[in-house]
């Protein structure tokens, strides 16, 4: 699919330079590669966020307060 994006002039110049070194006429393949890498890097992050959200609210108020107190005590001793 063709689309239009705005990029900075110095990014375009570097992309064209890299494409030329790879023997490519343009930099579409480089942009595609960058998008794929970015999306792949977000997948583990999304999974971690979803796992953290899944446990939201599973701790009782008493347990949460005890944990907060423990953390506060540890921080006081740490300094």
MARVO-348818 format. One record per residue: residue in three letters; chain; x, y, z of N, C-alpha, C in turn. Coordinates in Angstrom, 3 decimals. Layout:
 residu chaine     n_px     n_py     n_pz    ca_px    ca_py    ca_pz     c_px     c_py     c_pz
    ALA      A        X        Y        Z        X        Y        Z        X        Y        Z
...
//
This chain:
 residu chaine     n_px     n_py     n_pz    ca_px    ca_py    ca_pz     c_px     c_py     c_pz
    UNK      A    0.838   -1.174    0.000    0.000    0.000    0.000    0.886    1.240    0.000
    UNK      A    0.524    2.191   -0.756    1.268    3.442   -0.800    0.633    4.425    0.178
    UNK      A    1.489    5.193    0.829    1.003    6.222    1.743    2.034    7.344    1.775
    UNK      A    1.661    8.434    2.357    2.570    9.571    2.476    2.895    9.782    3.936
    UNK      A    4.172    9.945    4.219    4.608   10.260    5.573    5.550   11.455    5.502
    UNK      A    5.671   12.157    6.600    6.612   13.267    6.664    7.809   12.838    7.487
    UNK      A    9.001   13.043    6.931   10.234   12.744    7.645   11.166   13.945    7.514
    UNK      A   12.086   14.019    8.415   13.048   15.118    8.396   14.022   14.915    7.237
    UNK      A   14.517   16.022    6.725   15.426   15.965    5.577   16.662   15.118    5.860
    UNK      A   17.229   15.252    7.049   18.443   14.487    7.345   18.144   12.992    7.473
    UNK      A   16.931   12.625    7.908   16.556   11.208    7.946   16.427   10.668    6.519
    UNK      A   15.810   11.462    5.659   15.647   11.045    4.261   17.011   10.840    3.608
    UNK      A   17.927   11.767    3.860   19.262   11.656    3.271   19.967   10.393    3.753
    UNK      A   19.853   10.097    5.044   20.501    8.893    5.574   19.853    7.631    5.023
    UNK      A   18.534    7.658    4.873   17.843    6.499    4.299   18.269    6.272    2.852
    UNK      A   18.349    7.343    2.090   18.781    7.207    0.697   20.214    6.697    0.615
    UNK      A   21.071    7.171    1.510   22.457    6.707    1.536   22.531    5.219    1.863
    UNK      A   21.769    4.793    2.866   21.763    3.376    3.237   21.183    2.520    2.120
    UNK      A   20.119    3.004    1.507   19.509    2.263    0.394   20.511    2.104   -0.748
    UNK      A   21.242    3.152   -1.045   22.234    3.082   -2.123   23.320    2.064   -1.794
    UNK      A   23.761    2.033   -0.536   24.781    1.060   -0.133   24.264   -0.364   -0.287
    UNK      A   22.966   -0.551   -0.108   22.365   -1.885   -0.257   21.967   -2.182   -1.702
    UNK      A   22.161   -1.220   -2.568   21.811   -1.417   -3.976   20.328   -1.262   -4.251
    UNK      A   19.636   -0.536   -3.403   18.200   -0.314   -3.581   17.961    1.021   -4.275
    UNK      A   16.872    1.116   -5.016   16.545    2.367   -5.705   15.892    3.378   -4.766
    UNK      A   15.150    2.904   -3.816   14.476    3.775   -2.857   14.629    3.199   -1.465
    UNK      A   13.951    3.800   -0.503   14.105    3.326    0.866   12.849    2.698    1.460
    UNK      A   11.917    2.317    0.609   10.679    1.690    1.098   10.955    0.418    1.897
    UNK      A   11.882   -0.401    1.412   12.202   -1.640    2.127   12.819   -1.344    3.492
    UNK      A   13.595   -0.277    3.577   14.190    0.101    4.862   13.113    0.536    5.854
    UNK      A   12.146    1.296    5.375   11.047    1.740    6.231   10.221    0.543    6.675
    UNK      A    9.973   -0.373    5.762    9.225   -1.586    6.100    9.962   -2.381    7.184
    UNK      A   11.269   -2.520    7.025   12.085   -3.231    8.007   12.010   -2.547    9.373
    UNK      A   12.098   -1.236    9.376   12.035   -0.479   10.633   10.680   -0.646   11.302
    UNK      A    9.618   -0.614   10.530    8.272   -0.786   11.092    8.121   -2.180   11.686
    UNK      A    8.592   -3.199   10.969    8.507   -4.571   11.469    9.245   -4.713   12.797
    UNK      A   10.457   -4.160   12.866   11.242   -4.242   14.108   10.537   -3.522   15.254
    UNK      A    9.973   -2.367   14.963    9.268   -1.615   16.000    8.060   -2.400   16.506
    UNK      A    7.273   -2.930   15.596    6.078   -3.679   16.001    6.447   -4.930   16.789
    UNK      A    7.510   -5.609   16.379    7.970   -6.789   17.118    8.426   -6.410   18.521
    UNK      A    9.058   -5.256   18.662    9.540   -4.826   19.983    8.381   -4.458   20.904
    UNK      A    7.262   -4.058   20.346    6.114   -3.671   21.157    5.320   -4.867   21.659
    UNK      A    5.398   -5.990   20.970    4.635   -7.166   21.359    4.956   -7.635   22.778
    UNK      A    6.244   -7.824   23.142    6.536   -8.234   24.518    6.088   -7.182   25.531
    UNK      A    6.235   -5.922   25.167    5.805   -4.840   26.069    4.304   -4.925   26.311
    UNK      A    3.543   -5.098   25.253    2.085   -5.199   25.375    1.696   -6.395   26.234
    UNK      A    2.405   -7.518   26.052    2.107   -8.712   26.842    2.377   -8.468   28.322
    UNK      A    3.456   -7.761   28.633    3.772   -7.453   30.032    2.721   -6.532   30.640
    UNK      A    2.296   -5.542   29.878    1.265   -4.623   30.365   -0.037   -5.376   30.615
    UNK      A   -0.415   -6.226   29.680   -1.650   -6.997   29.841   -1.572   -7.936   31.042
    UNK      A   -0.410   -8.551   31.259   -0.244   -9.433   32.416   -0.358   -8.643   33.711
    UNK      A    0.235   -7.463   33.740    0.155   -6.625   34.941   -1.281   -6.171   35.192
    UNK      A   -1.975   -5.801   34.134   -3.362   -5.361   34.293   -4.276   -6.505   34.724
    UNK      A   -3.927   -7.730   34.346   -4.752   -8.884   34.694   -4.790   -9.126   36.198
    UNK      A   -3.723   -8.740   36.896   -3.696   -8.967   38.342   -4.221   -7.777   39.126
    UNK      A   -4.568   -6.716   38.425   -5.085   -5.523   39.084   -6.328   -5.876   39.897
    UNK      A   -6.282   -5.541   41.165   -7.429   -5.775   42.036   -7.476   -7.160   42.646
    UNK      A   -6.449   -7.998   42.440   -6.479   -9.354   42.985   -5.912   -9.424   44.393
    UNK      A   -5.313   -8.351   44.873   -4.755   -8.327   46.215   -5.763   -7.661   47.152
    UNK      A   -5.939   -8.249   48.317   -6.878   -7.659   49.266   -6.320   -6.335   49.781
    UNK      A   -7.175   -5.501   50.308   -6.753   -4.205   50.847   -5.739   -4.386   51.967
    UNK      A   -5.971   -5.401   52.804   -5.059   -5.654   53.921   -3.674   -6.067   53.414
    UNK      A   -3.655   -6.953   52.411   -2.388   -7.395   51.840   -1.662   -6.232   51.164
    UNK      A   -2.408   -5.396   50.478   -1.813   -4.241   49.804   -1.203   -3.286   50.820
    UNK      A   -1.915   -3.061   51.910   -1.396   -2.168   52.953   -0.143   -2.762   53.605
    UNK      A   -0.154   -4.057   53.852    1.017   -4.717   54.431    2.217   -4.618   53.493
    UNK      A    1.978   -4.793   52.213    3.051   -4.681   51.233    3.605   -3.262   51.188
    UNK      A    2.727   -2.275   51.191    3.173   -0.879   51.187    3.991   -0.569   52.433
    UNK      A    3.567   -1.085   53.590    4.317   -0.873   54.828    5.695   -1.523   54.747
    UNK      A    5.754   -2.725   54.215    7.037   -3.417   54.060    7.980   -2.631   53.151
    UNK      A    7.440   -2.132   52.073    8.248   -1.346   51.134    8.762   -0.083   51.812
    UNK      A    7.905    0.575   52.568    8.324    1.790   53.276    9.437    1.496   54.263
    UNK      A    9.325    0.389   54.989   10.359    0.012   55.955   11.682   -0.283   55.250
    UNK      A   11.612   -0.976   54.151   12.825   -1.302   53.397   13.480   -0.018   52.889
    UNK      A   12.683    0.901   52.393   13.240    2.150   51.882   13.892    2.967   53.002
    UNK      A   13.317    2.960   54.178   13.897    3.692   55.308   15.240    3.122   55.700
    UNK      A   15.378    1.802   55.696   16.628    1.150   56.056   17.682    1.251   54.965
    UNK      A   17.235    1.456   53.739   18.126    1.484   52.598   19.037    2.700   52.624
    UNK      A   18.543    3.800   53.106   19.273    5.071   53.076   20.335    5.123   54.062
//
